[in-house]
Amino acid sequence: MTAMTTDPSFWDSVAEKYAARPVGDVPAFERKKAITLGHLRRDSKVLEIGCGTGSLALEMAPAAGHIHALDVSAEMLRIAEAKRVAAGVENVTFERATLEGASELAPASFDAAWAYSVLHLVDDRRAALARLFALLKPGGVLISSNVCLGESWVPYGALITVMRWFGKAPVVHSYDRQTVFADMRRAGFVEVEEKDVGAAKLVAFLVAKKPA
């Protein structure tokens, strides 16, 4: 992930629980995966940021050429790598790195980029989107699942601050749909579209393209 708002030690501390936690909204997640699969080819080169314990990358691997998956947490990636080896997956590479610090990411070299539930954890969202835009090939696609806390009447900011005092949460940035739509267009993306996956109201699942 890029410009993380919290020390990787937080994610290291919750990695085991995170890996064991079931998906909260299975039907919505299945629809997200179906849309993601629809944008893959057998030769697709994919970049995933904030890959966590690697579940998405490993499940999508048979439909892709190669997936380069990044995360800042060594513990998350230790679990991800163990899962990769156990599953015999050879076309996924896990790297502990920020988006800026990752190795061998050449401009215009990826067919797709994935950012599932990560942009709200990024200090400079606009810079991250600009970087992703630069890394995509012309015609490449960005797929992101966005938690839009700025659209809720619940005082999540205060709640998260209290949770952070007890080491139970990272820093989380609030934004609404229109903000992330605007940020993607500002980065150069076109055809920015929200897909109805039946998720909670605060979740916006977006597909955007780099002009061909």
Secondary structure, DSSP 4 states (H G I P E B T S, - for coil): --SBSS-HHHHHHHHHHHHHSPPS-HHHHHHHHHHHHHT--TT-EEEEES-TTSHHHHHHGGGSSEEEEEES-HHHHHHHHHHHHHHT--SEEEEE--TTT-SS--TT-EEEEEEES-GGGBS-HHHHHHHHHHHEEEEEEEEEEEE-GGG-SS-HHHHHHHHHHTT---------HHHHHHHHHHHT-EEEEEE-----TTEEEEEEE---
